[in-house]
């Protein structure tokens, strides 16, 4: 993965995490941000997936830079 592709993917991840934060905030305001709410559970699952992907991308880029 080149640096431009990395930046583009990281930007997408960041935007999705911002959306998750906003949606979770709205759930918290109406007191539905808990594990009895399937939408909340789905948001938390997606948050974990995106966070894990971000960590993998950073690690991959660091390894690429170290060997470059």
C-alpha positions in Angstrom: 0.0 0.0 0.0 1.4 3.3 -1.0 1.2 6.4 1.3 -1.6 8.0 -0.7 -3.8 4.9 -0.4 -2.9 4.7 3.3 -3.9 8.3 3.9 -7.2 7.8 2.0 -8.1 4.7 4.0 -7.2 6.3 7.3 -9.3 9.3 6.4 -12.3 7.0 5.7 -11.8 5.2 8.9 -11.6 8.5 10.8 -14.8 9.8 9.2 -16.6 6.5 10.0 -15.4 6.7 13.6 -16.7 10.3 13.9 -20.1 9.1 12.6 -20.2 6.3 15.2 -19.3 8.8 17.9 -22.1 11.1 16.9 -24.6 8.3 16.6 -23.6 6.9 20.0 -23.9 10.4 21.5 -27.4 10.7 20.2 -28.2 7.3 21.8 -26.7 8.4 25.1 -28.8 11.6 25.1 -32.0 9.5 24.9 -30.6 6.8 27.3 -30.5 4.0 24.7 -26.7 3.6 24.5 -26.5 0.2 26.1 -26.2 -3.4 25.1 -30.0 -4.0 25.1 -30.1 -1.8 22.0 -29.1 -3.8 18.9 -28.1 -0.6 17.1 -25.7 0.3 19.9 -24.2 -3.2 19.8 -23.7 -2.9 16.0 -22.0 0.5 16.4 -19.7 -0.8 19.0 -18.8 -3.8 16.8 -18.1 -1.6 13.9 -16.0 0.7 16.1 -13.9 -2.2 17.1 -13.4 -3.4 13.5 -12.4 0.1 12.4 -10.0 0.6 15.3 -8.4 -2.8 14.7 -8.1 -2.0 11.0 -6.5 1.3 11.8 -4.0 -0.3 14.1 -3.1 -2.9 11.4 -2.6 -0.2 8.8 -0.4 1.9 11.0 1.7 -1.2 11.9 1.9 -2.2 8.2 3.0 1.4 7.2 5.6 1.5 10.0 7.0 -1.8 8.9 7.1 -0.6 5.3 8.9 2.6 6.3 11.4 0.6 8.5 12.3 -1.7 5.5 12.2 1.1 2.9 
